[in-house]
């Protein structure tokens, strides 16, 4: 029968062997199965943001989704805990050195600063000794303006809040998966994607060190845990880009169509007695429907066909 100390040695050795195995796997910089299925390159997220017209965002949750993805795409992503705890700071002197903050300085040129007072790295020697590393300037002008716009449009205490309470990490994760269309993506994958993209364009140790400090870990951690070797198929990338472009065109057309409908209804309310204008509007709408059916290949809607008295010519293969 094994003695207690012998059992402890067996478990200790097993734990050591597992640690070595995981470390060796990390050093290969290969993706696991979950990452292969849900990982997306940095440009994928840029394309999503470019396809969204912020002026068409009508709800606060839609706005938060756009803001969260922007923070993870245009700025070196931090850990999830920052985003669901950060508060807006009115003045630099209000920094209590305890909470996490977003500081918007409107004196002169707009400047937005991330202040990380509490996170996983707070007790690491580097970050504990150098408190200046708690201040991270947002250099991306577009993101800085978005954060300022967000606070002005939805004045609040927390960076992300609903009903006067900070949202949970689960809510943030659900928003990320919703706007990206990736079922199991998480913030670690976003950090990995950003690092892989950044390292492919910046090769000096100085630039990698600065990035690691902005993301609050070490260069070694970035290299070991986040930098990934991704199998790249040029044909697959080309097809993906074409697919995204097609989706963008369809979305833009849908926005245009909905905008036209909204304008038409508003015009009908104010000009209901003007038959001549209504007739022109009807013809314009009918023309737009025919264009979408014949040129854009849109699927016909029976109600729309009846409303605008549209028929199909089997010989010419056209709607008229």
KOLDO-876434 format. One record per residue (C-alpha): y, x, z; residue in one letter; chain. Coordinates in Angstrom, 3 decimals. Layout:
% KOLDO-876434
<site yy="Y" xx="X" zz="Z" code="A" unit="A"/>
...
This chain:
% KOLDO-876434
<site yy="0.000" xx="0.000" zz="0.000" code="X" unit="A"/>
<site yy="3.397" xx="1.356" zz="-0.963" code="X" unit="A"/>
<site yy="5.751" xx="2.281" zz="1.808" code="X" unit="A"/>
<site yy="9.256" xx="0.802" zz="1.979" code="X" unit="A"/>
<site yy="10.917" xx="4.107" zz="1.055" code="X" unit="A"/>
<site yy="8.609" xx="4.484" zz="-1.960" code="X" unit="A"/>
<site yy="9.589" xx="0.999" zz="-3.194" code="X" unit="A"/>
<site yy="13.256" xx="1.927" zz="-2.822" code="X" unit="A"/>
<site yy="12.694" xx="5.064" zz="-4.910" code="X" unit="A"/>
<site yy="10.974" xx="3.051" zz="-7.651" code="X" unit="A"/>
<site yy="13.839" xx="0.549" zz="-7.851" code="X" unit="A"/>
<site yy="16.438" xx="3.340" zz="-7.716" code="X" unit="A"/>
<site yy="14.728" xx="5.162" zz="-10.584" code="X" unit="A"/>
<site yy="14.453" xx="1.948" zz="-12.604" code="X" unit="A"/>
<site yy="18.153" xx="1.295" zz="-12.071" code="X" unit="A"/>
<site yy="19.019" xx="4.831" zz="-13.120" code="X" unit="A"/>
<site yy="16.846" xx="4.574" zz="-16.245" code="X" unit="A"/>
<site yy="18.527" xx="1.290" zz="-17.213" code="X" unit="A"/>
<site yy="22.000" xx="2.785" zz="-16.709" code="X" unit="A"/>
<site yy="21.119" xx="5.744" zz="-18.940" code="X" unit="A"/>
<site yy="19.679" xx="3.423" zz="-21.563" code="X" unit="A"/>
<site yy="22.819" xx="1.261" zz="-21.637" code="X" unit="A"/>
<site yy="25.059" xx="4.326" zz="-21.758" code="X" unit="A"/>
<site yy="23.127" xx="5.768" zz="-24.689" code="X" unit="A"/>
<site yy="23.383" xx="2.432" zz="-26.482" code="X" unit="A"/>
<site yy="27.150" xx="2.266" zz="-25.891" code="X" unit="A"/>
<site yy="27.589" xx="5.778" zz="-27.261" code="X" unit="A"/>
<site yy="26.100" xx="4.637" zz="-30.574" code="X" unit="A"/>
<site yy="29.046" xx="2.186" zz="-30.880" code="X" unit="A"/>
<site yy="26.744" xx="-0.403" zz="-32.418" code="X" unit="A"/>
<site yy="27.224" xx="-4.148" zz="-32.140" code="X" unit="A"/>
<site yy="24.729" xx="-6.295" zz="-30.285" code="X" unit="A"/>
<site yy="23.417" xx="-9.502" zz="-31.858" code="X" unit="A"/>
<site yy="26.113" xx="-11.701" zz="-30.267" code="X" unit="A"/>
<site yy="28.853" xx="-9.400" zz="-31.547" code="X" unit="A"/>
<site yy="27.356" xx="-9.285" zz="-35.050" code="X" unit="A"/>
<site yy="27.408" xx="-13.069" zz="-35.195" code="X" unit="A"/>
<site yy="30.853" xx="-13.657" zz="-33.689" code="X" unit="A"/>
<site yy="32.820" xx="-10.467" zz="-34.302" code="X" unit="A"/>
<site yy="35.692" xx="-10.708" zz="-36.811" code="X" unit="A"/>
<site yy="37.905" xx="-7.912" zz="-38.070" code="X" unit="A"/>
<site yy="41.590" xx="-7.773" zz="-37.172" code="X" unit="A"/>
<site yy="42.784" xx="-9.026" zz="-40.570" code="X" unit="A"/>
<site yy="40.824" xx="-12.253" zz="-40.088" code="X" unit="A"/>
<site yy="43.073" xx="-13.237" zz="-37.174" code="X" unit="A"/>
<site yy="46.239" xx="-12.151" zz="-39.001" code="X" unit="A"/>
<site yy="45.268" xx="-14.445" zz="-41.892" code="X" unit="A"/>
<site yy="44.808" xx="-17.390" zz="-39.523" code="X" unit="A"/>
<site yy="48.238" xx="-16.873" zz="-37.992" code="X" unit="A"/>
<site yy="49.843" xx="-16.481" zz="-41.423" code="X" unit="A"/>
<site yy="48.299" xx="-19.778" zz="-42.551" code="X" unit="A"/>
<site yy="49.977" xx="-21.729" zz="-39.723" code="X" unit="A"/>
<site yy="53.532" xx="-23.037" zz="-40.021" code="X" unit="A"/>
<site yy="54.808" xx="-23.121" zz="-36.449" code="X" unit="A"/>
<site yy="57.313" xx="-25.845" zz="-37.354" code="X" unit="A"/>
<site yy="54.346" xx="-28.178" zz="-37.957" code="X" unit="A"/>
<site yy="52.891" xx="-27.609" zz="-34.473" code="X" unit="A"/>
<site yy="53.510" xx="-30.846" zz="-32.590" code="X" unit="A"/>
<site yy="51.693" xx="-30.532" zz="-29.240" code="X" unit="A"/>
<site yy="51.911" xx="-28.044" zz="-26.397" code="X" unit="A"/>
<site yy="48.178" xx="-27.271" zz="-26.562" code="X" unit="A"/>
<site yy="48.403" xx="-26.450" zz="-30.273" code="X" unit="A"/>
<site yy="51.369" xx="-24.252" zz="-29.440" code="X" unit="A"/>
<site yy="49.414" xx="-22.489" zz="-26.680" code="X" unit="A"/>
<site yy="46.513" xx="-21.794" zz="-29.043" code="X" unit="A"/>
<site yy="48.895" xx="-20.214" zz="-31.546" code="X" unit="A"/>
<site yy="50.647" xx="-18.219" zz="-28.805" code="X" unit="A"/>
<site yy="47.392" xx="-16.960" zz="-27.270" code="X" unit="A"/>
<site yy="45.985" xx="-15.784" zz="-30.606" code="X" unit="A"/>
<site yy="49.328" xx="-14.103" zz="-31.378" code="X" unit="A"/>
<site yy="49.234" xx="-12.230" zz="-28.057" code="X" unit="A"/>
<site yy="45.709" xx="-11.010" zz="-28.823" code="X" unit="A"/>
<site yy="46.519" xx="-10.061" zz="-32.418" code="X" unit="A"/>
<site yy="50.077" xx="-8.683" zz="-32.604" code="X" unit="A"/>
<site yy="49.879" xx="-6.819" zz="-29.276" code="X" unit="A"/>
<site yy="47.123" xx="-4.642" zz="-27.775" code="X" unit="A"/>
<site yy="45.095" xx="-7.296" zz="-25.915" code="X" unit="A"/>
<site yy="44.834" xx="-7.184" zz="-22.140" code="X" unit="A"/>
<site yy="41.983" xx="-8.625" zz="-20.089" code="X" unit="A"/>
<site yy="41.767" xx="-12.407" zz="-19.780" code="X" unit="A"/>
<site yy="42.897" xx="-12.363" zz="-16.144" code="X" unit="A"/>
<site yy="46.424" xx="-11.349" zz="-17.158" code="X" unit="A"/>
<site yy="46.976" xx="-14.289" zz="-19.476" code="X" unit="A"/>
<site yy="46.016" xx="-17.019" zz="-17.022" code="X" unit="A"/>
<site yy="47.950" xx="-15.497" zz="-14.090" code="X" unit="A"/>
<site yy="51.163" xx="-14.203" zz="-15.687" code="X" unit="A"/>
<site yy="54.438" xx="-15.881" zz="-14.779" code="X" unit="A"/>
<site yy="57.820" xx="-15.757" zz="-16.485" code="X" unit="A"/>
<site yy="60.262" xx="-13.416" zz="-14.763" code="X" unit="A"/>
<site yy="63.920" xx="-14.422" zz="-14.739" code="X" unit="A"/>
<site yy="65.287" xx="-11.035" zz="-13.634" code="X" unit="A"/>
<site yy="63.710" xx="-7.605" zz="-13.271" code="X" unit="A"/>
<site yy="64.683" xx="-7.489" zz="-9.573" code="X" unit="A"/>
<site yy="62.491" xx="-10.556" zz="-8.973" code="X" unit="A"/>
<site yy="59.389" xx="-8.475" zz="-9.659" code="X" unit="A"/>
<site yy="57.383" xx="-8.803" zz="-6.413" code="X" unit="A"/>
<site yy="54.933" xx="-6.003" zz="-7.379" code="X" unit="A"/>
<site yy="52.112" xx="-8.472" zz="-6.696" code="X" unit="A"/>
<site yy="51.993" xx="-11.042" zz="-9.493" code="X" unit="A"/>
<site yy="51.752" xx="-10.449" zz="-13.226" code="X" unit="A"/>
<site yy="54.817" xx="-11.273" zz="-15.304" code="X" unit="A"/>
<site yy="56.359" xx="-11.736" zz="-18.721" code="X" unit="A"/>
<site yy="59.964" xx="-10.573" zz="-18.560" code="X" unit="A"/>
<site yy="62.338" xx="-11.794" zz="-21.274" code="X" unit="A"/>
<site yy="65.554" xx="-9.786" zz="-21.364" code="X" unit="A"/>
<site yy="68.182" xx="-11.414" zz="-23.589" code="X" unit="A"/>
<site yy="70.968" xx="-8.937" zz="-22.840" code="X" unit="A"/>
<site yy="71.837" xx="-7.362" zz="-26.171" code="X" unit="A"/>
<site yy="68.824" xx="-7.252" zz="-28.459" code="X" unit="A"/>
<site yy="65.938" xx="-9.429" zz="-27.296" code="X" unit="A"/>
<site yy="63.357" xx="-7.407" zz="-25.337" code="X" unit="A"/>
<site yy="60.123" xx="-8.794" zz="-23.951" code="X" unit="A"/>
<site yy="58.081" xx="-6.804" zz="-21.426" code="X" unit="A"/>
<site yy="54.625" xx="-7.327" zz="-19.966" code="X" unit="A"/>
<site yy="54.374" xx="-6.403" zz="-16.281" code="X" unit="A"/>
<site yy="50.841" xx="-5.916" zz="-14.952" code="X" unit="A"/>
<site yy="50.900" xx="-5.643" zz="-11.167" code="X" unit="A"/>
<site yy="47.346" xx="-6.789" zz="-10.552" code="X" unit="A"/>
<site yy="44.243" xx="-6.367" zz="-12.717" code="X" unit="A"/>
<site yy="40.923" xx="-4.544" zz="-12.829" code="X" unit="A"/>
<site yy="42.663" xx="-1.206" zz="-13.453" code="X" unit="A"/>
<site yy="45.241" xx="-1.494" zz="-10.658" code="X" unit="A"/>
<site yy="43.203" xx="0.733" zz="-8.350" code="X" unit="A"/>
<site yy="42.256" xx="3.272" zz="-11.001" code="X" unit="A"/>
<site yy="43.845" xx="6.594" zz="-10.116" code="X" unit="A"/>
<site yy="45.968" xx="6.814" zz="-13.281" code="X" unit="A"/>
<site yy="47.496" xx="3.338" zz="-12.932" code="X" unit="A"/>
<site yy="47.779" xx="3.483" zz="-9.160" code="X" unit="A"/>
<site yy="49.779" xx="6.729" zz="-9.260" code="X" unit="A"/>
<site yy="51.920" xx="5.980" zz="-12.317" code="X" unit="A"/>
<site yy="53.535" xx="2.574" zz="-11.743" code="X" unit="A"/>
<site yy="55.505" xx="2.899" zz="-14.995" code="X" unit="A"/>
<site yy="52.280" xx="2.077" zz="-16.825" code="X" unit="A"/>
<site yy="52.551" xx="-1.428" zz="-15.392" code="X" unit="A"/>
<site yy="55.437" xx="-2.052" zz="-17.823" code="X" unit="A"/>
<site yy="54.304" xx="-2.644" zz="-21.419" code="X" unit="A"/>
<site yy="56.975" xx="-3.309" zz="-24.024" code="X" unit="A"/>
<site yy="56.155" xx="-5.781" zz="-26.763" code="X" unit="A"/>
<site yy="57.202" xx="-3.877" zz="-29.876" code="X" unit="A"/>
<site yy="56.187" xx="-6.555" zz="-32.361" code="X" unit="A"/>
<site yy="59.449" xx="-8.376" zz="-33.087" code="X" unit="A"/>
<site yy="57.714" xx="-11.508" zz="-34.340" code="X" unit="A"/>
<site yy="55.691" xx="-11.805" zz="-31.133" code="X" unit="A"/>
<site yy="58.742" xx="-11.169" zz="-28.946" code="X" unit="A"/>
<site yy="60.666" xx="-13.939" zz="-30.682" code="X" unit="A"/>
<site yy="57.654" xx="-16.272" zz="-30.380" code="X" unit="A"/>
<site yy="57.426" xx="-15.744" zz="-26.601" code="X" unit="A"/>
<site yy="61.163" xx="-16.359" zz="-26.214" code="X" unit="A"/>
<site yy="60.918" xx="-19.491" zz="-28.400" code="X" unit="A"/>
<site yy="57.911" xx="-20.681" zz="-26.402" code="X" unit="A"/>
<site yy="59.747" xx="-20.434" zz="-23.087" code="X" unit="A"/>
<site yy="62.850" xx="-22.174" zz="-24.452" code="X" unit="A"/>
<site yy="60.835" xx="-24.998" zz="-26.020" code="X" unit="A"/>
<site yy="58.517" xx="-25.458" zz="-23.029" code="X" unit="A"/>
<site yy="60.283" xx="-24.158" zz="-19.873" code="X" unit="A"/>
<site yy="57.615" xx="-23.360" zz="-17.291" code="X" unit="A"/>
<site yy="56.523" xx="-21.025" zz="-14.490" code="X" unit="A"/>
<site yy="53.294" xx="-19.647" zz="-15.963" code="X" unit="A"/>
<site yy="52.708" xx="-18.152" zz="-19.394" code="X" unit="A"/>
<site yy="50.046" xx="-20.820" zz="-19.929" code="X" unit="A"/>
<site yy="50.240" xx="-23.929" zz="-17.791" code="X" unit="A"/>
<site yy="49.444" xx="-27.626" zz="-17.949" code="X" unit="A"/>
<site yy="50.656" xx="-30.182" zz="-15.408" code="X" unit="A"/>
<site yy="52.564" xx="-27.435" zz="-13.551" code="X" unit="A"/>
<site yy="49.402" xx="-25.396" zz="-12.947" code="X" unit="A"/>
<site yy="48.127" xx="-22.203" zz="-14.552" code="X" unit="A"/>
<site yy="45.262" xx="-22.898" zz="-16.950" code="X" unit="A"/>
<site yy="41.785" xx="-21.535" zz="-16.298" code="X" unit="A"/>
<site yy="40.116" xx="-18.688" zz="-18.170" code="X" unit="A"/>
<site yy="37.662" xx="-21.254" zz="-19.544" code="X" unit="A"/>
<site yy="40.519" xx="-23.227" zz="-21.080" code="X" unit="A"/>
<site yy="41.945" xx="-20.095" zz="-22.672" code="X" unit="A"/>
<site yy="38.537" xx="-19.215" zz="-24.100" code="X" unit="A"/>
<site yy="38.110" xx="-22.720" zz="-25.532" code="X" unit="A"/>
<site yy="41.541" xx="-22.487" zz="-27.169" code="X" unit="A"/>
<site yy="40.655" xx="-19.121" zz="-28.704" code="X" unit="A"/>
<site yy="37.402" xx="-20.470" zz="-30.140" code="X" unit="A"/>
<site yy="39.142" xx="-23.575" zz="-31.429" code="X" unit="A"/>
<site yy="41.907" xx="-21.808" zz="-33.357" code="X" unit="A"/>
<site yy="39.651" xx="-19.037" zz="-34.729" code="X" unit="A"/>
<site yy="36.737" xx="-21.292" zz="-35.617" code="X" unit="A"/>
<site yy="34.322" xx="-18.782" zz="-34.039" code="X" unit="A"/>
<site yy="31.969" xx="-20.499" zz="-31.589" code="X" unit="A"/>
<site yy="31.237" xx="-17.640" zz="-29.181" code="X" unit="A"/>
<site yy="34.163" xx="-15.253" zz="-29.570" code="X" unit="A"/>
<site yy="35.741" xx="-13.897" zz="-26.385" code="X" unit="A"/>
<site yy="38.632" xx="-11.667" zz="-25.314" code="X" unit="A"/>
<site yy="36.409" xx="-8.572" zz="-25.138" code="X" unit="A"/>
<site yy="35.626" xx="-9.053" zz="-28.830" code="X" unit="A"/>
<site yy="39.344" xx="-9.414" zz="-29.553" code="X" unit="A"/>
<site yy="39.962" xx="-6.137" zz="-27.693" code="X" unit="A"/>
<site yy="37.154" xx="-4.500" zz="-29.628" code="X" unit="A"/>
<site yy="38.497" xx="-5.787" zz="-32.949" code="X" unit="A"/>
<site yy="42.005" xx="-4.530" zz="-32.173" code="X" unit="A"/>
<site yy="40.794" xx="-1.073" zz="-31.108" code="X" unit="A"/>
<site yy="38.538" xx="-0.703" zz="-34.155" code="X" unit="A"/>
<site yy="41.432" xx="-1.660" zz="-36.440" code="X" unit="A"/>
<site yy="43.926" xx="0.587" zz="-34.620" code="X" unit="A"/>
<site yy="41.657" xx="3.652" zz="-34.590" code="X" unit="A"/>
<site yy="41.021" xx="3.264" zz="-38.312" code="X" unit="A"/>
<site yy="44.773" xx="3.665" zz="-38.931" code="X" unit="A"/>
<site yy="45.724" xx="6.042" zz="-36.106" code="X" unit="A"/>
<site yy="43.697" xx="9.217" zz="-35.712" code="X" unit="A"/>
<site yy="45.657" xx="11.331" zz="-33.214" code="X" unit="A"/>
<site yy="44.657" xx="11.615" zz="-29.577" code="X" unit="A"/>
<site yy="48.253" xx="10.836" zz="-28.558" code="X" unit="A"/>
<site yy="48.244" xx="7.470" zz="-30.344" code="X" unit="A"/>
<site yy="44.809" xx="6.582" zz="-28.944" code="X" unit="A"/>
<site yy="45.932" xx="7.563" zz="-25.449" code="X" unit="A"/>
<site yy="49.030" xx="5.367" zz="-25.688" code="X" unit="A"/>
<site yy="46.916" xx="2.454" zz="-26.863" code="X" unit="A"/>
<site yy="44.417" xx="2.910" zz="-24.024" code="X" unit="A"/>
<site yy="47.279" xx="2.855" zz="-21.498" code="X" unit="A"/>
<site yy="48.669" xx="-0.339" zz="-23.026" code="X" unit="A"/>
<site yy="45.211" xx="-1.895" zz="-22.744" code="X" unit="A"/>
<site yy="44.763" xx="-0.402" zz="-19.250" code="X" unit="A"/>
<site yy="41.589" xx="1.611" zz="-19.596" code="X" unit="A"/>
<site yy="40.773" xx="5.165" zz="-20.719" code="X" unit="A"/>
<site yy="40.337" xx="6.600" zz="-24.219" code="X" unit="A"/>
<site yy="36.715" xx="7.249" zz="-23.297" code="X" unit="A"/>
<site yy="36.227" xx="3.589" zz="-22.352" code="X" unit="A"/>
<site yy="37.783" xx="2.511" zz="-25.634" code="X" unit="A"/>
<site yy="35.508" xx="4.853" zz="-27.578" code="X" unit="A"/>
<site yy="32.406" xx="3.932" zz="-25.598" code="X" unit="A"/>
<site yy="32.722" xx="0.194" zz="-24.967" code="X" unit="A"/>
<site yy="35.103" xx="-1.252" zz="-27.541" code="X" unit="A"/>
<site yy="35.137" xx="0.858" zz="-30.715" code="X" unit="A"/>
<site yy="32.485" xx="-0.566" zz="-33.010" code="X" unit="A"/>
<site yy="30.839" xx="0.689" zz="-36.176" code="X" unit="A"/>
<site yy="30.781" xx="-2.364" zz="-38.417" code="X" unit="A"/>
<site yy="28.603" xx="-2.578" zz="-41.505" code="X" unit="A"/>
<site yy="31.076" xx="-3.256" zz="-44.307" code="X" unit="A"/>
<site yy="29.995" xx="-5.002" zz="-47.483" code="X" unit="A"/>
<site yy="32.865" xx="-4.898" zz="-50.033" code="X" unit="A"/>
<site yy="31.532" xx="-7.971" zz="-51.854" code="X" unit="A"/>
<site yy="31.297" xx="-9.898" zz="-48.583" code="X" unit="A"/>
<site yy="34.859" xx="-8.935" zz="-47.668" code="X" unit="A"/>
<site yy="36.121" xx="-9.989" zz="-51.095" code="X" unit="A"/>
<site yy="34.325" xx="-13.337" zz="-50.833" code="X" unit="A"/>
<site yy="35.656" xx="-13.858" zz="-47.312" code="X" unit="A"/>
<site yy="39.221" xx="-13.127" zz="-48.436" code="X" unit="A"/>
<site yy="38.860" xx="-15.499" zz="-51.385" code="X" unit="A"/>
<site yy="37.467" xx="-18.186" zz="-49.110" code="X" unit="A"/>
<site yy="40.370" xx="-17.757" zz="-46.687" code="X" unit="A"/>
<site yy="42.838" xx="-17.886" zz="-49.559" code="X" unit="A"/>
<site yy="41.251" xx="-21.109" zz="-50.870" code="X" unit="A"/>
<site yy="41.403" xx="-22.616" zz="-47.387" code="X" unit="A"/>
<site yy="45.056" xx="-21.617" zz="-47.095" code="X" unit="A"/>
<site yy="45.892" xx="-23.308" zz="-50.412" code="X" unit="A"/>
<site yy="44.102" xx="-26.501" zz="-49.338" code="X" unit="A"/>
<site yy="45.901" xx="-26.499" zz="-45.980" code="X" unit="A"/>
<site yy="49.270" xx="-25.982" zz="-47.639" code="X" unit="A"/>
<site yy="48.511" xx="-28.816" zz="-50.071" code="X" unit="A"/>
<site yy="47.450" xx="-31.056" zz="-47.182" code="X" unit="A"/>
<site yy="50.660" xx="-30.273" zz="-45.309" code="X" unit="A"/>
<site yy="52.678" xx="-31.034" zz="-48.423" code="X" unit="A"/>
<site yy="50.805" xx="-34.300" zz="-48.917" code="X" unit="A"/>
<site yy="51.307" xx="-35.397" zz="-45.307" code="X" unit="A"/>
<site yy="54.955" xx="-34.375" zz="-45.402" code="X" unit="A"/>
<site yy="55.447" xx="-36.426" zz="-48.577" code="X" unit="A"/>
<site yy="53.792" xx="-39.417" zz="-46.938" code="X" unit="A"/>
<site yy="55.961" xx="-39.105" zz="-43.842" code="X" unit="A"/>
<site yy="59.115" xx="-38.786" zz="-45.945" code="X" unit="A"/>
<site yy="58.031" xx="-41.756" zz="-48.027" code="X" unit="A"/>
<site yy="57.505" xx="-43.974" zz="-44.992" code="X" unit="A"/>
<site yy="60.833" xx="-42.934" zz="-43.504" code="X" unit="A"/>
<site yy="62.527" xx="-43.605" zz="-46.817" code="X" unit="A"/>
<site yy="60.892" xx="-47.034" zz="-47.063" code="X" unit="A"/>
<site yy="62.264" xx="-47.934" zz="-43.643" code="X" unit="A"/>
<site yy="65.819" xx="-47.097" zz="-44.620" code="X" unit="A"/>
<site yy="65.771" xx="-48.121" zz="-48.299" code="X" unit="A"/>
<site yy="63.429" xx="-51.075" zz="-48.276" code="X" unit="A"/>
<site yy="65.776" xx="-53.237" zz="-50.331" code="X" unit="A"/>
<site yy="66.269" xx="-50.685" zz="-53.066" code="X" unit="A"/>
<site yy="63.564" xx="-51.669" zz="-55.598" code="X" unit="A"/>
<site yy="64.572" xx="-49.030" zz="-58.109" code="X" unit="A"/>
<site yy="64.131" xx="-46.188" zz="-55.626" code="X" unit="A"/>
<site yy="60.844" xx="-47.634" zz="-54.400" code="X" unit="A"/>
<site yy="59.584" xx="-47.779" zz="-57.970" code="X" unit="A"/>
<site yy="60.474" xx="-44.106" zz="-58.526" code="X" unit="A"/>
<site yy="58.814" xx="-43.178" zz="-55.243" code="X" unit="A"/>
<site yy="55.672" xx="-45.089" zz="-56.214" code="X" unit="A"/>
<site yy="55.527" xx="-43.278" zz="-59.555" code="X" unit="A"/>
<site yy="56.055" xx="-39.933" zz="-57.824" code="X" unit="A"/>
<site yy="53.252" xx="-40.598" zz="-55.358" code="X" unit="A"/>
<site yy="50.934" xx="-41.737" zz="-58.147" code="X" unit="A"/>
<site yy="51.757" xx="-38.590" zz="-60.091" code="X" unit="A"/>
<site yy="50.978" xx="-36.448" zz="-57.038" code="X" unit="A"/>
<site yy="47.642" xx="-38.204" zz="-56.546" code="X" unit="A"/>
<site yy="46.686" xx="-37.638" zz="-60.197" code="X" unit="A"/>
<site yy="47.677" xx="-33.981" zz="-59.907" code="X" unit="A"/>
<site yy="45.511" xx="-33.490" zz="-56.815" code="X" unit="A"/>
<site yy="42.540" xx="-35.251" zz="-58.441" code="X" unit="A"/>
<site yy="42.699" xx="-33.572" zz="-61.866" code="X" unit="A"/>
<site yy="44.168" xx="-30.162" zz="-61.117" code="X" unit="A"/>
<site yy="43.100" xx="-29.478" zz="-57.546" code="X" unit="A"/>
<site yy="39.709" xx="-31.162" zz="-57.675" code="X" unit="A"/>
<site yy="40.391" xx="-33.324" zz="-54.604" code="X" unit="A"/>
<site yy="37.797" xx="-35.997" zz="-53.787" code="X" unit="A"/>
<site yy="38.962" xx="-39.518" zz="-54.705" code="X" unit="A"/>
<site yy="39.643" xx="-42.079" zz="-51.989" code="X" unit="A"/>
<site yy="38.814" xx="-45.656" zz="-52.968" code="X" unit="A"/>
<site yy="41.819" xx="-47.103" zz="-51.121" code="X" unit="A"/>
<site yy="44.188" xx="-44.674" zz="-52.864" code="X" unit="A"/>
<site yy="42.639" xx="-45.389" zz="-56.294" code="X" unit="A"/>
<site yy="43.152" xx="-49.119" zz="-55.812" code="X" unit="A"/>
<site yy="46.667" xx="-48.741" zz="-54.419" code="X" unit="A"/>
<site yy="47.885" xx="-46.739" zz="-57.411" code="X" unit="A"/>
<site yy="45.636" xx="-48.483" zz="-59.972" code="X" unit="A"/>
<site yy="43.925" xx="-45.237" zz="-60.969" code="X" unit="A"/>
<site yy="40.817" xx="-45.225" zz="-63.175" code="X" unit="A"/>
<site yy="38.445" xx="-42.535" zz="-64.453" code="X" unit="A"/>
<site yy="37.879" xx="-41.712" zz="-68.137" code="X" unit="A"/>
<site yy="34.245" xx="-40.600" zz="-68.539" code="X" unit="A"/>
<site yy="34.900" xx="-39.159" zz="-72.012" code="X" unit="A"/>
<site yy="37.907" xx="-37.031" zz="-71.076" code="X" unit="A"/>
<site yy="36.648" xx="-36.458" zz="-67.538" code="X" unit="A"/>
<site yy="40.107" xx="-37.275" zz="-66.190" code="X" unit="A"/>
<site yy="41.741" xx="-39.744" zz="-63.853" code="X" unit="A"/>
<site yy="44.573" xx="-41.780" zz="-65.397" code="X" unit="A"/>
